[in-house]
Each structure stands twice: as C-alpha cells, then as structure tokens.
Amino acid sequence: MKGITLGSKEKPLEIIFQEQGSLSLLSRKGPLEFLKQEVAEGMGFFIYPAEDDETFEFFYLLEGEIQYEEDHDVRVLREHDYFSVYKFEGTVIFKVLKRATFLWCTNNPIFYQISKDIQELLGIAKEIENKDKYTFNHSRRVQDMSMKIARKLDLRKGQLHNIFLASGLHDIGKVNIPSEILTKPGKLTKEEFDIIKKHPQDGADMVEPTYYEDIYDIILQHHERLDGSGYPIGLKGNAIEIEAQIIGVADTFDAMTNDRAYRKAFTAQYAYEEIMSLTDIHFDSIVTKAFEQVLLEEELVIPVKPPKKDEETT
C-alpha cells in the first residue's frame, strides 16, 4: 500500500559487518536514520559530541548488557533500558558485558559514510573524473560550492544532507559516455551532445535502486533551467527542485572557471557576471543571490553594479 514500507530482520536496507559486530540500516528519510547495532562481548564503543549542536540520538537496548561509567558512577544497562544524547559535551565509553543489540535512531545521518552502495557510486564518480584531466576534482568543488550556497538559504537539515550527497554524485551518469566524447577538444555534433544530455537521467537511474532514492530528482534535474531550455526533460520554473537549482549554479560556475578540452578557463568575475545575467531566466534569483553572497564574502569577485536610473530608460 502506498505510504507504508514493510521490512524484515533478514533483509535490512544494508548491513555492514565490522570487527566488533555489525551495523544495519533499517530505515531512513531525510536526516533521520534508524539503525540496528550489534556489538560483541568485551568490546567498547564511544559516545562523543557531534559537530551539529542539534544532533539527537536515541539508543534502545534490545538484548545484552552494557556498562556506563561517568565520574566513578557505574551503571549497567540491560534489556529494554535506553539512553539518549542531545547537546552532549563530553566523551563516554560504554563497555559491552554481554553481547548487545540495540536500536539507534539519529537525526545526524552517518551510515552513508560506510555504505557500500554509496562508496561504489562515489568510486564511479572518481573514475569518470580520472578519465578527463580537465574535470579532476570537479564533483568535490561543486559539492563545496553547493553547500556554501545552501547554507546561505537556511535550508532544512534533510535538504542539506541530500545536496551534499547529490552534488558529489551529480555526474555519475557520465560513466556511459565514451571517452572520445567526454574529452573531445572541438565542438560536439548534435548526436554527441544528445549523448551528453542523457547523463542526468542515467545518473538518477543509478541511485534509484539504493535507499537514497530521494536524491533521484536532484541528480535528474541539475541541468534543467527555469525557462525550459535545460535537459533532459525541459522542466520549467517551480517544477525544478531548489536542491537541483543550487547544484546547477555551482556546476556552471565550476565548469566555467576551469579549463576544458575545448577552451581555457574563464575568470571568476566573468563566470559570476554571466550567471547573474541569467537570473530568473536559467537560475532562480534566490539561488543566485546566495551564490553572489558566497563569492563576495570570499572576495573572489567585484559586485555587479545595477544600472543607473537614466541608463534604464535608454
């Protein structure tokens, strides 16, 4: 039935086996992850402050025994005991007295860091960049700029996480493009450009089978433009996700300010002015304004001067 997802203990979304036990991803949505952790007897694990002050974590012990000690206060947690962490300022070591299994819920997603699915996709992204010296580290730079723009817009934590993942994977569909097209020094033919235009759809299709399917539309739409001139679908206006628009601006800026096989890099000033001139044509003004703030704060550009009153009427 639509809106409900059934799972089983035999088939978590993904399971990672570690020296001390295992970690299973049971469910996720946006920044929320529901995990099952198994830790062997005699092992220890740490709880330490998160980088994000709003991180909340909840642990529910299903079976086993774990020992907690703070300032000589020793306690043993057993089956059905639980604890939570919020605005934590210290470091606590838990010792597993009897093999423990607990549920772990967090709004600070961490599973993607060890996910085999995500690491495989990131490997493809790196493989593509290694094919073309002109795009080496392109995804990392786009990711960095995308996150800077996104933070200016005060987006929700789940949106920030999706932008982080999608920007790092936005070009994985290029794995299907022949190297002679990717690195062609001259102008592409229509047939060759049609092949290029397939990469957002191919990339989206690659993430769809994973449990990060909520970045599908972001990857699919990162070359769409407000006026419908983008690809692969030709979406217009609000039909384009804000996350995709952010990556679109960051992607355009990085492409313009780095050498390509067919041209030398433009200056940051030139790329900035070109992007700003396309505000409300290709790019949403909300996004370009945040983009401009990032560049000005980093002193990479001189602000575009608005026309004078008498110039507006000429």
C-alpha positions in Angstrom: 0.0 0.0 0.0 1.3 3.5 -0.9 2.9 5.3 2.1 3.9 2.2 4.1 7.1 0.2 3.8 7.4 -3.3 5.3 10.8 -4.7 6.3 12.2 -7.9 7.8 15.0 -8.8 10.1 16.5 -10.9 7.3 16.6 -8.0 4.8 17.7 -4.6 6.2 18.3 -1.9 3.6 22.1 -2.5 4.0 24.3 -4.3 6.6 27.9 -3.6 7.3 29.9 -6.2 9.2 32.6 -4.9 11.4 35.3 -6.4 13.7 33.2 -5.8 16.8 29.8 -6.7 15.3 27.5 -5.3 12.7 25.5 -2.2 11.8 22.3 -2.4 9.8 20.3 0.4 8.2 16.6 -0.4 8.8 15.1 2.8 7.5 15.9 6.4 6.6 14.1 9.6 5.5 15.9 12.9 5.1 18.2 13.3 8.1 16.6 10.5 10.1 18.3 7.1 10.3 17.1 4.0 12.1 19.9 1.6 12.7 20.4 -1.7 14.5 23.8 -2.2 16.0 25.3 -5.5 17.3 28.4 -5.3 19.5 30.4 -8.3 20.6 31.1 -9.1 24.3 34.2 -7.4 25.7 34.2 -4.6 23.1 33.7 -0.9 23.8 32.1 2.0 22.0 32.3 5.7 22.4 29.7 8.5 22.6 31.2 11.9 21.8 29.9 15.4 20.9 28.6 15.8 17.4 29.6 18.7 15.2 26.0 19.7 14.8 24.5 21.1 18.1 21.1 19.9 17.1 22.1 16.3 16.8 19.8 14.0 18.8 20.4 10.2 19.2 18.3 7.6 20.9 19.5 4.1 21.9 17.3 1.3 23.0 18.9 -1.9 24.2 17.1 -5.0 22.8 19.3 -7.6 24.4 22.6 -7.9 26.2 24.3 -5.8 28.9 26.4 -2.6 28.6 28.3 -0.7 31.3 28.3 3.0 31.6 30.7 5.0 33.8 30.9 8.7 34.5 32.8 10.3 37.4 33.0 6.9 39.2 29.3 6.4 38.8 29.0 2.9 37.3 25.7 1.7 35.9 24.7 -1.4 33.9 22.0 -1.2 31.2 20.1 -4.3 30.4 17.3 -5.4 28.0 14.8 -2.7 27.4 16.9 0.0 29.0 17.7 3.0 26.9 19.5 6.4 26.8 19.5 9.5 24.6 22.1 12.1 23.7 21.5 15.8 23.0 23.9 18.7 23.3 26.4 16.3 24.8 29.7 17.9 25.8 31.9 15.0 27.0 33.1 11.6 25.9 31.7 8.4 27.4 32.9 4.9 26.9 30.4 2.0 27.1 31.8 -1.5 27.7 29.8 -4.5 26.5 29.5 -7.0 29.3 27.2 -9.4 27.3 26.8 -9.3 23.5 24.5 -6.3 22.9 21.9 -5.5 20.3 20.3 -2.1 20.3 18.2 0.2 18.1 19.8 3.5 17.3 17.8 6.5 15.9 19.7 9.7 14.9 18.9 12.9 13.0 22.6 13.2 12.1 23.0 10.7 9.2 26.2 8.7 9.3 25.5 5.5 7.5 26.4 6.9 4.1 30.0 7.2 5.2 30.4 3.4 5.4 27.6 2.4 2.9 28.9 0.0 0.2 26.3 1.4 -2.2 27.3 5.0 -1.7 31.1 4.2 -1.8 30.6 2.3 -5.1 28.8 5.3 -6.6 31.5 7.7 -5.4 34.0 5.4 -6.9 32.3 5.7 -10.3 32.3 9.5 -9.9 36.1 9.4 -9.3 36.6 7.0 -12.2 34.9 9.5 -14.5 37.0 12.4 -13.4 40.2 10.3 -13.8 39.3 9.8 -17.4 39.4 13.5 -18.1 42.1 15.6 -16.5 40.0 18.7 -17.0 37.3 17.5 -14.7 39.6 16.2 -11.9 38.0 17.1 -8.5 35.1 18.7 -10.3 32.5 17.0 -8.1 34.3 17.9 -4.9 34.4 21.6 -5.9 30.7 21.5 -6.9 29.9 19.9 -3.6 31.8 22.6 -1.7 30.1 25.5 -3.5 26.7 23.8 -3.4 26.9 23.5 0.4 28.0 27.1 0.8 25.0 28.3 -1.2 22.7 26.0 0.6 23.8 27.3 4.0 23.0 30.8 2.9 19.5 29.8 2.2 18.9 28.3 5.7 17.6 25.0 4.3 16.4 22.1 6.4 18.9 19.6 7.6 17.5 16.9 5.4 17.8 19.2 2.3 21.4 20.0 3.2 22.3 16.3 3.5 20.6 15.5 0.2 22.5 18.3 -1.5 25.8 17.0 -0.1 25.2 13.6 -1.5 23.6 14.6 -4.8 26.3 17.2 -5.6 29.0 14.6 -5.1 27.2 12.1 -7.4 25.7 14.5 -9.9 27.8 13.4 -12.8 27.9 9.6 -12.3 25.7 9.1 -15.4 28.7 10.2 -17.5 30.2 6.7 -17.0 28.1 5.8 -20.0 29.6 8.5 -22.2 32.5 7.4 -24.5 35.9 9.0 -23.5 36.3 10.4 -27.0 33.2 12.5 -26.5 34.0 13.5 -22.9 37.4 14.7 -23.9 36.8 16.0 -27.4 38.7 19.2 -28.0 36.4 20.6 -30.6 32.7 21.4 -30.8 30.3 18.5 -30.2 28.0 17.3 -33.0 24.3 17.2 -32.3 24.4 13.5 -32.0 27.3 13.7 -29.5 25.5 16.4 -27.4 22.4 14.2 -27.4 24.6 11.5 -25.7 25.9 14.1 -23.2 22.3 15.1 -22.4 21.5 11.6 -21.2 23.8 11.7 -18.2 21.4 13.2 -15.7 18.8 10.5 -16.4 21.4 7.8 -16.3 22.8 9.1 -13.0 19.4 9.3 -11.4 18.7 5.7 -12.5 21.9 4.6 -10.8 20.8 5.9 -7.4 17.2 4.8 -7.7 17.7 1.2 -6.5 19.5 2.4 -3.4 17.9 3.7 -0.2 19.0 7.2 -1.2 16.3 7.3 -3.9 15.2 10.8 -2.5 18.2 12.3 -4.4 16.9 10.9 -7.7 15.1 14.1 -8.8 18.1 16.3 -7.7 20.5 14.4 -9.9 17.9 14.2 -12.7 17.3 17.9 -12.7 20.7 19.5 -12.2 20.8 20.6 -15.9 17.2 21.9 -16.0 16.7 25.6 -16.4 13.8 27.9 -15.4 12.9 28.8 -18.9 12.6 25.2 -20.0 15.9 25.3 -22.1 17.6 22.7 -19.9 17.7 18.9 -20.2 16.9 16.0 -20.1 13.2 16.8 -19.7 12.9 20.6 -20.3 11.2 21.4 -16.9 10.3 25.0 -16.1 10.1 27.2 -13.1 9.0 25.6 -9.8 8.9 22.2 -11.3 12.7 22.2 -10.7 13.8 21.2 -7.1 15.6 24.0 -5.3 18.4 21.5 -4.5 18.9 20.8 -8.2 18.9 24.6 -8.9 21.7 25.1 -6.3 23.8 22.3 -7.9 23.1 23.8 -11.3 24.6 27.1 -10.4 27.6 25.6 -8.6 28.2 23.2 -11.5 28.0 26.0 -14.1 30.4 28.2 -12.1 33.0 25.4 -11.7 32.7 24.4 -15.4 33.3 28.0 -16.5 36.2 28.7 -14.2 38.2 25.6 -15.0 40.0 24.6 -18.2 38.1 22.3 -20.6 39.4 20.3 -23.6 37.7 22.8 -25.9 38.6 26.1 -24.1 40.6 27.8 -21.4 39.1 28.7 -18.1 37.1 32.0 -17.7 37.8 34.3 -14.7 35.6 34.1 -11.7 34.4 37.6 -12.4 33.3 36.7 -15.9 31.6 33.5 -14.8 29.8 35.3 -11.9 28.6 38.1 -14.2 27.3 35.5 -16.8 25.4 33.6 -14.1 23.9 36.7 -12.6 22.8 37.9 -16.1 20.8 34.7 -16.3 18.9 35.3 -13.1 15.2 34.4 -13.5 16.0 33.0 -17.0 18.1 30.0 -16.2 18.6 30.4 -12.4 16.3 31.4 -9.6 17.1 34.8 -8.1 17.0 33.3 -4.6 19.8 30.9 -5.5 21.9 33.5 -7.5 21.7 36.0 -4.6 23.0 33.4 -2.2 25.7 32.4 -4.7 26.7 36.1 -5.0 27.0 36.4 -1.3 29.4 33.5 -1.1 31.7 34.9 -3.8 31.7 38.4 -2.3 32.5 37.1 1.2 35.4 35.1 -0.2 36.5 38.2 -2.2 36.5 36.3 -5.5 34.6 39.0 -7.4 33.6 42.6 -7.6 29.8 43.0 -7.3 27.8 43.7 -10.5 26.7 47.3 -10.4 23.0 47.8 -11.1 22.2 50.3 -14.0 21.7 53.9 -13.2 18.2 55.4 -13.4 18.9 57.3 -16.6 20.5 54.2 -18.1 17.4 52.1 -17.5 15.3 54.2 -19.9 17.8 54.3 -22.8 
